[in-house]
């Protein structure tokens, strides 16, 4: 019998909050059960197992990131859109480190988190419309942006830039300017 007040959604949100507090890799069914003051078995009426919980948390994080990106992109194009998207991405990773880590797990393209992952990817493609890149260049540019954003925020989160005198925010702004220049002058596939 399902315990009153518990649901898959409530467990997912609590798991995401816990991930932000203790790290995504440390979220377990047992840790979540302790948060609610119940036995582990009480959660299995709502989630299948720890992997199901992780996938649900990934879907939540990807949907939240897509929502933030959509809000940031509203009415913007070109460099303004690129900067707004990148800042929303970086801010999310900083404010929700556990959820951000959840968003990085491998997603089954047919699984429950696939729609959220596609929405998040569509937001990246939305900023690229202003650069009018044909395929396969657009896909390459999506991968470049995700790699750059993820790499930067991952290094920043782990203190990778703390040893330098230059503020990481100043470097971030310069990188976004450089990405804009690159996207504006993207070489055609025939010249690569």
FITORNU-257491 format. One line per 10 residues: number of its first residue (from 1); their letters; for each residue x, y, z of N, C-alpha, C, O. Coordinates in nm, 3 decimals, padded with zeros to 5 digits. Example, Ala and Ser with C-alpha at 12.3 -4.5 7.8 and 13.67 -1.06 7.14 Angstrom:
2
1 = as = 01.319/-00.569/00.780/01.230/-00.450/00.780/01.320/-00.330/00.780/01.424/-00.332/00.846  01.285/-00.225/00.708/01.367/-00.106/00.714/01.290/00.003/00.787/01.341/00.114/00.804
END
This chain:
192
1 = xxxxxxxxxx = 00.084/-00.118/00.000/00.000/00.000/00.000/00.089/00.124/00.000/00.189/00.129/00.071  00.052/00.224/-00.078/00.129/00.347/-00.088/00.112/00.430/00.039/00.001/00.447/00.090  00.223/00.481/00.088/00.219/00.565/00.208/00.159/00.701/00.172/00.193/00.759/00.070  00.069/00.750/00.257/00.002/00.877/00.233/00.104/00.990/00.221/00.197/00.999/00.300  00.085/01.074/00.122/00.173/01.190/00.102/00.291/01.164/00.012/00.351/01.259/-00.039  00.325/01.039/-00.010/00.436/01.009/-00.100/00.384/00.986/-00.240/00.277/00.927/-00.260  00.459/01.032/-00.337/00.428/01.008/-00.478/00.559/01.007/-00.554/00.662/01.051/-00.502  00.557/00.959/-00.675/00.678/00.958/-00.757/00.730/01.099/-00.777/00.851/01.123/-00.772  00.641/01.194/-00.800/00.682/01.333/-00.820/00.745/01.391/-00.694/00.850/01.456/-00.701  00.683/01.367/-00.581/00.737/01.420/-00.455/00.872/01.359/-00.424/00.962/01.428/-00.376
11 = xxxxxxxxxx = 00.888/01.230/-00.449/01.016/01.163/-00.427/01.123/01.216/-00.521/01.238/01.235/-00.482  01.084/01.240/-00.646/01.180/01.293/-00.745/01.228/01.431/-00.703/01.348/01.459/-00.707  01.136/01.517/-00.664/01.174/01.653/-00.622/01.260/01.649/-00.494/01.357/01.724/-00.482  01.224/01.563/-00.402/01.303/01.550/-00.280/01.442/01.493/-00.311/01.541/01.535/-00.252  01.447/01.399/-00.404/01.575/01.344/-00.446/01.662/01.451/-00.511/01.784/01.454/-00.490  01.601/01.538/-00.591/01.675/01.647/-00.655/01.728/01.746/-00.551/01.841/01.792/-00.562  01.646/01.777/-00.452/01.691/01.866/-00.344/01.807/01.803/-00.268/01.906/01.869/-00.236  01.794/01.674/-00.241/01.899/01.601/-00.171/02.027/01.599/-00.255/02.137/01.615/-00.202  02.014/01.581/-00.385/02.130/01.581/-00.474/02.203/01.715/-00.468/02.326/01.719/-00.468  02.126/01.824/-00.464/02.189/01.955/-00.453/02.263/01.973/-00.321/02.361/02.047/-00.313
21 = xxxxxxxxxx = 02.217/01.904/-00.218/02.278/01.916/-00.085/02.400/01.826/-00.069/02.503/01.869/-00.017  02.388/01.699/-00.112/02.493/01.602/-00.083/02.562/01.546/-00.207/02.656/01.467/-00.195  02.518/01.585/-00.324/02.576/01.533/-00.448/02.490/01.424/-00.508/02.441/01.336/-00.437  02.473/01.429/-00.637/02.389/01.333/-00.709/02.433/01.189/-00.684/02.350/01.101/-00.664  02.564/01.168/-00.684/02.617/01.032/-00.667/02.589/00.975/-00.528/02.599/00.854/-00.508  02.554/01.060/-00.433/02.526/01.013/-00.297/02.378/00.991/-00.268/02.342/00.949/-00.158  02.293/01.019/-00.364/02.149/00.998/-00.344/02.118/00.850/-00.363/02.144/00.792/-00.468  02.062/00.791/-00.259/02.022/00.651/-00.264/01.876/00.642/-00.218/01.820/00.737/-00.163  01.818/00.528/-00.242/01.681/00.505/-00.194/01.680/00.515/-00.041/01.587/00.571/00.017  01.783/00.461/00.022/01.790/00.466/00.168/01.800/00.610/00.219/01.733/00.646/00.315
31 = xxxxxxxxxx = 01.883/00.692/00.153/01.897/00.832/00.195/01.765/00.906/00.178/01.729/00.989/00.262  01.696/00.877/00.071/01.567/00.942/00.047/01.463/00.895/00.148/01.383/00.975/00.197  01.464/00.767/00.178/01.370/00.714/00.279/01.395/00.780/00.415/01.301/00.813/00.487  01.522/00.797/00.450/01.554/00.864/00.577/01.499/01.006/00.579/01.452/01.054/00.682  01.506/01.074/00.466/01.455/01.211/00.459/01.307/01.216/00.493/01.260/01.311/00.555  01.233/01.114/00.454/01.089/01.110/00.479/01.055/01.035/00.609/00.939/01.030/00.649  01.156/00.978/00.673/01.131/00.906/00.798/01.055/00.777/00.777/00.973/00.737/00.860  01.082/00.711/00.664/01.014/00.585/00.633/01.119/00.479/00.600/01.237/00.508/00.585  01.073/00.357/00.589/01.161/00.248/00.548/01.174/00.249/00.395/01.085/00.295/00.324  01.287/00.198/00.346/01.313/00.194/00.202/01.195/00.134/00.125/01.157/00.184/00.019
41 = xxxxxxxxxx = 01.140/00.028/00.179/01.032/-00.044/00.110/00.912/00.046/00.081/00.838/00.022/-00.014  00.892/00.149/00.163/00.779/00.241/00.142/00.791/00.317/00.010/00.690/00.359/-00.046  00.913/00.334/-00.039/00.933/00.411/-00.162/00.905/00.329/-00.288/00.876/00.385/-00.394  00.914/00.198/-00.275/00.900/00.113/-00.393/00.757/00.104/-00.445/00.733/00.041/-00.548  00.665/00.164/-00.377/00.529/00.175/-00.431/00.522/00.288/-00.533/00.426/00.299/-00.609  00.625/00.372/-00.535/00.624/00.493/-00.619/00.736/00.496/-00.722/00.721/00.553/-00.829  00.848/00.434/-00.689/00.961/00.424/-00.782/01.003/00.278/-00.790/00.987/00.203/-00.695  01.058/00.239/-00.905/01.096/00.099/-00.924/01.222/00.063/-00.846/01.228/-00.040/-00.779  01.323/00.152/-00.856/01.453/00.125/-00.795/01.536/00.253/-00.800/01.487/00.359/-00.839  01.663/00.244/-00.761/01.750/00.362/-00.759/01.771/00.418/-00.900/01.776/00.540/-00.917
51 = xxxxxxxxxx = 01.781/00.332/-00.999/01.800/00.380/-01.137/01.677/00.455/-01.184/01.690/00.558/-01.252  01.560/00.409/-01.151/01.437/00.480/-01.186/01.437/00.619/-01.123/01.400/00.717/-01.188  01.480/00.627/-00.999/01.488/00.757/-00.931/01.587/00.848/-01.003/01.559/00.966/-01.024  01.704/00.795/-01.041/01.805/00.875/-01.110/01.752/00.928/-01.243/01.774/01.045/-01.277  01.682/00.844/-01.318/01.626/00.887/-01.447/01.519/00.994/-01.426/01.513/01.091/-01.502  01.437/00.976/-01.325/01.335/01.077/-01.295/01.399/01.211/-01.257/01.351/01.317/-01.297  01.507/01.204/-01.180/01.578/01.327/-01.143/01.642/01.392/-01.265/01.643/01.514/-01.277  01.694/01.312/-01.356/01.752/01.365/-01.480/01.645/01.434/-01.563/01.667/01.543/-01.615  01.529/01.371/-01.574/01.418/01.430/-01.651/01.376/01.563/-01.588/01.352/01.661/-01.660  01.367/01.567/-01.456/01.331/01.691/-01.388/01.433/01.800/-01.416/01.397/01.912/-01.451
61 = xxxxxxxxxx = 01.561/01.767/-01.402/01.667/01.866/-01.424/01.667/01.915/-01.569/01.679/02.035/-01.593  01.655/01.825/-01.664/01.654/01.866/-01.805/01.533/01.954/-01.837/01.545/02.050/-01.913  01.419/01.922/-01.779/01.299/02.004/-01.800/01.318/02.142/-01.737/01.282/02.244/-01.798  01.375/02.147/-01.617/01.400/02.276/-01.553/01.499/02.359/-01.635/01.481/02.480/-01.650  01.602/02.295/-01.686/01.700/02.367/-01.767/01.637/02.418/-01.896/01.665/02.530/-01.939  01.552/02.338/-01.957/01.483/02.381/-02.079/01.389/02.498/-02.050/01.380/02.591/-02.130  01.320/02.493/-01.936/01.231/02.603/-01.898/01.310/02.732/-01.878/01.269/02.839/-01.924  01.423/02.721/-01.810/01.507/02.840/-01.789/01.560/02.894/-01.922/01.562/03.015/-01.944  01.602/02.804/-02.009/01.653/02.846/-02.139/01.544/02.915/-02.219/01.568/03.019/-02.281  01.425/02.859/-02.219/01.313/02.918/-02.293/01.283/03.059/-02.243/01.262/03.151/-02.322
71 = xxxxxxxxxx = 01.283/03.075/-02.112/01.258/03.208/-02.055/01.370/03.305/-02.091/01.345/03.421/-02.122  01.492/03.257/-02.088/01.607/03.343/-02.120/01.609/03.382/-02.268/01.652/03.492/-02.302  01.563/03.293/-02.354/01.568/03.316/-02.498/01.453/03.403/-02.550/01.462/03.455/-02.661  01.349/03.418/-02.474/01.231/03.490/-02.521/01.269/03.629/-02.575/01.324/03.712/-02.503  01.239/03.650/-02.703/01.262/03.779/-02.767/01.406/03.808/-02.804/01.439/03.920/-02.842  01.493/03.709/-02.792/01.636/03.731/-02.821/01.680/03.652/-02.944/01.618/03.552/-02.980  01.785/03.699/-03.007/01.845/03.625/-03.118/01.994/03.658/-03.123/02.042/03.749/-03.056  02.064/03.581/-03.205/02.207/03.606/-03.225/02.285/03.599/-03.096/02.264/03.512/-03.012  02.378/03.694/-03.081/02.466/03.695/-02.965/02.389/03.711/-02.834/02.427/03.653/-02.733  02.282/03.789/-02.836/02.201/03.804/-02.714/02.141/03.670/-02.671/02.139/03.639/-02.552
81 = xxxxxxxxxx = 02.094/03.593/-02.767/02.037/03.462/-02.735/02.145/03.366/-02.684/02.125/03.295/-02.587  02.259/03.366/-02.750/02.370/03.281/-02.709/02.411/03.313/-02.565/02.427/03.222/-02.484  02.428/03.439/-02.534/02.469/03.480/-02.400/02.362/03.447/-02.296/02.395/03.398/-02.188  02.236/03.473/-02.328/02.128/03.444/-02.234/02.119/03.294/-02.205/02.104/03.253/-02.090  02.128/03.213/-02.310/02.123/03.067/-02.293/02.240/03.020/-02.208/02.222/02.945/-02.113  02.360/03.065/-02.243/02.481/03.021/-02.173/02.475/03.061/-02.025/02.512/02.982/-01.938  02.429/03.181/-01.997/02.420/03.225/-01.859/02.314/03.147/-01.781/02.334/03.117/-01.664  02.203/03.114/-01.846/02.101/03.032/-01.780/02.157/02.894/-01.748/02.131/02.839/-01.641  02.234/02.838/-01.841/02.297/02.707/-01.823/02.394/02.711/-01.705/02.389/02.627/-01.616  02.482/02.810/-01.707/02.584/02.823/-01.602/02.519/02.849/-01.466/02.559/02.790/-01.366
91 = xxxxxxxxxx = 02.419/02.937/-01.462/02.351/02.967/-01.337/02.284/02.842/-01.279/02.289/02.818/-01.159  02.220/02.763/-01.366/02.155/02.641/-01.319/02.257/02.546/-01.257/02.233/02.490/-01.150  02.370/02.528/-01.325/02.473/02.438/-01.275/02.527/02.485/-01.140/02.559/02.404/-01.054  02.536/02.616/-01.122/02.586/02.672/-00.996/02.483/02.660/-00.885/02.516/02.624/-00.772  02.358/02.691/-00.917/02.252/02.690/-00.815/02.204/02.550/-00.780/02.159/02.526/-00.668  02.214/02.458/-00.874/02.164/02.321/-00.854/02.269/02.218/-00.897/02.249/02.147/-00.996  02.379/02.209/-00.824/02.487/02.119/-00.868/02.447/01.972/-00.877/02.492/01.902/-00.968  02.365/01.925/-00.786/02.323/01.785/-00.791/02.230/01.758/-00.907/02.243/01.657/-00.976  02.136/01.848/-00.929/02.045/01.833/-01.043/02.122/01.842/-01.174/02.097/01.767/-01.268  02.216/01.936/-01.178/02.297/01.949/-01.299/02.370/01.818/-01.329/02.374/01.774/-01.444
101 = xxxxxxxxxx = 02.427/01.755/-01.226/02.492/01.626/-01.245/02.393/01.521/-01.294/02.426/01.438/-01.379  02.271/01.525/-01.243/02.168/01.431/-01.288/02.141/01.448/-01.437/02.119/01.350/-01.508  02.142/01.572/-01.483/02.113/01.600/-01.624/02.220/01.545/-01.718/02.200/01.541/-01.839  02.334/01.503/-01.662/02.445/01.455/-01.745/02.446/01.304/-01.764/02.530/01.252/-01.838  02.354/01.231/-01.700/02.357/01.086/-01.715/02.308/01.047/-01.854/02.238/01.123/-01.921  02.347/00.929/-01.895/02.304/00.878/-02.026/02.154/00.855/-02.024/02.100/00.794/-01.932  02.089/00.906/-02.126/01.943/00.897/-02.136/01.905/00.798/-02.245/01.956/00.805/-02.357  01.818/00.706/-02.212/01.763/00.613/-02.312/01.675/00.693/-02.407/01.580/00.757/-02.362  01.704/00.691/-02.538/01.624/00.771/-02.631/01.477/00.732/-02.637/01.395/00.806/-02.692  01.443/00.620/-02.582/01.303/00.576/-02.577/01.247/00.582/-02.436/01.130/00.549/-02.414
111 = xxxxxxxxxx = 01.329/00.624/-02.340/01.288/00.623/-02.200/01.212/00.747/-02.158/01.188/00.837/-02.238  01.174/00.751/-02.031/01.090/00.859/-01.979/01.157/00.996/-01.977/01.087/01.097/-01.974  01.289/01.003/-01.979/01.358/01.132/-01.975/01.387/01.186/-02.115/01.438/01.297/-02.129  01.357/01.109/-02.218/01.393/01.147/-02.354/01.326/01.277/-02.399/01.390/01.359/-02.466  01.200/01.297/-02.363/01.131/01.421/-02.404/01.198/01.543/-02.343/01.215/01.645/-02.411  01.235/01.535/-02.218/01.302/01.648/-02.152/01.438/01.673/-02.216/01.478/01.788/-02.234  01.510/01.567/-02.250/01.640/01.583/-02.316/01.625/01.648/-02.453/01.705/01.733/-02.491  01.523/01.607/-02.527/01.499/01.668/-02.660/01.460/01.815/-02.647/01.503/01.897/-02.728  01.380/01.848/-02.546/01.343/01.989/-02.523/01.466/02.073/-02.493/01.480/02.184/-02.544  01.554/02.019/-02.409/01.676/02.091/-02.376/01.762/02.111/-02.501/01.814/02.220/-02.523
121 = xxxxxxxxxx = 01.776/02.009/-02.581/01.853/02.020/-02.705/01.787/02.118/-02.802/01.856/02.191/-02.873  01.655/02.119/-02.805/01.583/02.213/-02.894/01.611/02.358/-02.856/01.613/02.445/-02.943  01.632/02.384/-02.729/01.665/02.521/-02.687/01.801/02.563/-02.743/01.819/02.679/-02.781  01.895/02.470/-02.748/02.025/02.500/-02.806/02.010/02.527/-02.955/02.070/02.621/-03.009  01.930/02.446/-03.021/01.907/02.469/-03.165/01.836/02.602/-03.189/01.856/02.665/-03.292  01.754/02.644/-03.095/01.683/02.772/-03.110/01.782/02.888/-03.116/01.763/02.981/-03.194  01.886/02.883/-03.034/01.982/02.994/-03.040/02.062/02.992/-03.170/02.112/03.095/-03.214  02.074/02.875/-03.229/02.153/02.865/-03.353/02.076/02.911/-03.476/02.136/02.932/-03.582  01.945/02.927/-03.465/01.868/02.976/-03.580/01.919/03.111/-03.629/01.920/03.139/-03.749  01.963/03.194/-03.536/02.016/03.325/-03.571/02.145/03.318/-03.650/02.186/03.417/-03.711
131 = xxxxxxxxxx = 02.210/03.203/-03.650/02.335/03.186/-03.724/02.315/03.113/-03.856/02.408/03.101/-03.935  02.193/03.065/-03.881/02.155/03.001/-04.008/02.254/02.894/-04.053/02.302/02.896/-04.167  02.284/02.801/-03.964/02.375/02.692/-03.999/02.296/02.576/-04.057/02.198/02.531/-03.997  02.336/02.526/-04.173/02.269/02.409/-04.229/02.318/02.282/-04.158/02.419/02.285/-04.087  02.247/02.174/-04.176/02.295/02.046/-04.124/02.403/01.993/-04.217/02.394/02.017/-04.338  02.503/01.925/-04.170/02.525/01.879/-04.034/02.593/01.983/-03.943/02.623/01.955/-03.827  02.617/02.102/-03.997/02.686/02.206/-03.919/02.611/02.242/-03.791/02.673/02.265/-03.687  02.478/02.247/-03.798/02.402/02.282/-03.679/02.424/02.179/-03.568/02.442/02.216/-03.452  02.422/02.052/-03.604/02.446/01.947/-03.504/02.586/01.960/-03.446/02.605/01.944/-03.326  02.684/01.988/-03.531/02.821/02.007/-03.482/02.827/02.126/-03.386/02.896/02.121/-03.284
141 = xxxxxxxxxx = 02.756/02.233/-03.420/02.755/02.353/-03.335/02.685/02.324/-03.201/02.730/02.373/-03.098  02.577/02.247/-03.202/02.510/02.209/-03.077/02.609/02.134/-02.988/02.617/02.161/-02.868  02.682/02.042/-03.046/02.779/01.965/-02.968/02.893/02.052/-02.917/02.941/02.033/-02.805  02.936/02.147/-02.998/03.040/02.240/-02.955/02.993/02.322/-02.835/03.065/02.336/-02.736  02.872/02.377/-02.845/02.821/02.460/-02.736/02.804/02.379/-02.608/02.846/02.422/-02.501  02.743/02.261/-02.619/02.724/02.179/-02.498/02.859/02.140/-02.438/02.875/02.142/-02.316  02.955/02.104/-02.522/03.087/02.067/-02.472/03.155/02.185/-02.403/03.214/02.169/-02.296  03.145/02.301/-02.462/03.207/02.420/-02.404/03.140/02.458/-02.273/03.207/02.479/-02.172  03.008/02.465/-02.273/02.936/02.504/-02.152/02.960/02.403/-02.040/02.991/02.441/-01.927  02.945/02.275/-02.073/02.961/02.171/-01.971/03.105/02.169/-01.918/03.127/02.162/-01.798
151 = xxxxxxxxxx = 03.200/02.176/-02.008/03.340/02.175/-01.965/03.371/02.292/-01.874/03.438/02.275/-01.772  03.324/02.410/-01.911/03.353/02.528/-01.831/03.290/02.520/-01.693/03.357/02.539/-01.592  03.160/02.490/-01.689/03.094/02.487/-01.558/03.146/02.372/-01.472/03.151/02.385/-01.350  03.186/02.262/-01.533/03.241/02.150/-01.456/03.374/02.189/-01.393/03.397/02.161/-01.276  03.461/02.253/-01.470/03.589/02.298/-01.416/03.570/02.407/-01.311/03.638/02.408/-01.208  03.478/02.496/-01.337/03.452/02.605/-01.243/03.398/02.550/-01.111/03.439/02.594/-01.004  03.306/02.453/-01.119/03.245/02.395/-00.999/03.346/02.322/-00.913/03.331/02.318/-00.790  03.449/02.265/-00.974/03.548/02.188/-00.898/03.671/02.270/-00.864/03.772/02.215/-00.819  03.665/02.402/-00.884/03.776/02.488/-00.847/03.888/02.493/-00.949/03.998/02.538/-00.918  03.861/02.447/-01.069/03.964/02.441/-01.172/04.018/02.576/-01.216/04.125/02.582/-01.277
161 = xxxxxxxxxx = 03.948/02.683/-01.187/03.994/02.816/-01.227/04.037/02.901/-01.108/04.069/03.019/-01.124  04.038/02.843/-00.990/04.066/02.921/-00.869/04.213/02.961/-00.856/04.246/03.049/-00.777  04.299/02.900/-00.931/04.442/02.929/-00.920/04.486/03.050/-01.004/04.600/03.095/-00.990  04.399/03.102/-01.088/04.436/03.214/-01.174/04.389/03.347/-01.117/04.296/03.353/-01.037  04.455/03.452/-01.159/04.421/03.586/-01.112/04.296/03.641/-01.181/04.224/03.721/-01.121  04.270/03.601/-01.304/04.156/03.653/-01.379/04.027/03.591/-01.326/04.019/03.470/-01.304  03.927/03.675/-01.307/03.795/03.630/-01.263/03.735/03.535/-01.366/03.741/03.562/-01.486  03.679/03.425/-01.319/03.623/03.327/-01.413/03.504/03.383/-01.491/03.478/03.341/-01.603  03.433/03.479/-01.432/03.323/03.543/-01.504/03.371/03.623/-01.623/03.305/03.627/-01.727  03.488/03.688/-01.610/03.545/03.763/-01.722/03.586/03.668/-01.834/03.565/03.698/-01.952
171 = xxxxxxxxxx = 03.644/03.556/-01.798/03.682/03.456/-01.899/03.557/03.400/-01.967/03.555/03.379/-02.089  03.452/03.376/-01.889/03.326/03.326/-01.943/03.272/03.422/-02.049/03.232/03.378/-02.157  03.270/03.551/-02.018/03.221/03.651/-02.114/03.304/03.651/-02.241/03.250/03.663/-02.351  03.435/03.637/-02.227/03.524/03.635/-02.343/03.499/03.510/-02.428/03.499/03.517/-02.551  03.477/03.398/-02.363/03.448/03.274/-02.435/03.318/03.288/-02.513/03.310/03.243/-02.628  03.217/03.350/-02.453/03.089/03.368/-02.524/03.106/03.460/-02.644/03.047/03.436/-02.749  03.186/03.565/-02.631/03.216/03.651/-02.746/03.285/03.573/-02.857/03.255/03.590/-02.975  03.378/03.487/-02.817/03.452/03.406/-02.914/03.360/03.305/-02.983/03.370/03.284/-03.104  03.271/03.243/-02.907/03.175/03.150/-02.967/03.085/03.222/-03.068/03.056/03.168/-03.175  03.042/03.342/-03.033/02.959/03.420/-03.126/03.036/03.444/-03.256/02.982/03.426/-03.365
181 = xxxxxxxxxx = 03.162/03.485/-03.246/03.244/03.509/-03.366/03.259/03.381/-03.446/03.248/03.383/-03.569  03.284/03.271/-03.378/03.298/03.143/-03.447/03.170/03.104/-03.520/03.174/03.062/-03.635  03.056/03.118/-03.452/02.928/03.081/-03.515/02.895/03.173/-03.632/02.835/03.130/-03.730  02.935/03.298/-03.621/02.909/03.393/-03.730/02.994/03.362/-03.853/02.953/03.387/-03.967  03.113/03.308/-03.830/03.206/03.281/-03.941/03.226/03.131/-03.962/03.331/03.088/-04.011  03.127/03.053/-03.924/03.137/02.906/-03.931/03.175/02.863/-04.071/03.111/02.904/-04.168  03.280/02.780/-04.084/03.320/02.736/-04.218/03.219/02.636/-04.275/03.162/02.556/-04.201  03.198/02.643/-04.404/03.105/02.547/-04.466/03.169/02.410/-04.465/03.291/02.397/-04.459  03.085/02.308/-04.470/03.135/02.170/-04.463/03.234/02.140/-04.576/03.325/02.060/-04.558  03.218/02.203/-04.690/03.309/02.182/-04.804/03.447/02.237/-04.781/03.543/02.190/-04.841
191 = xx = 03.459/02.338/-04.694/03.591/02.400/-04.670/03.663/02.339/-04.551/03.780/02.371/-04.525  03.593/02.252/-04.478/03.655/02.193/-04.358/03.750/02.083/-04.393/03.811/02.023/-04.304
END
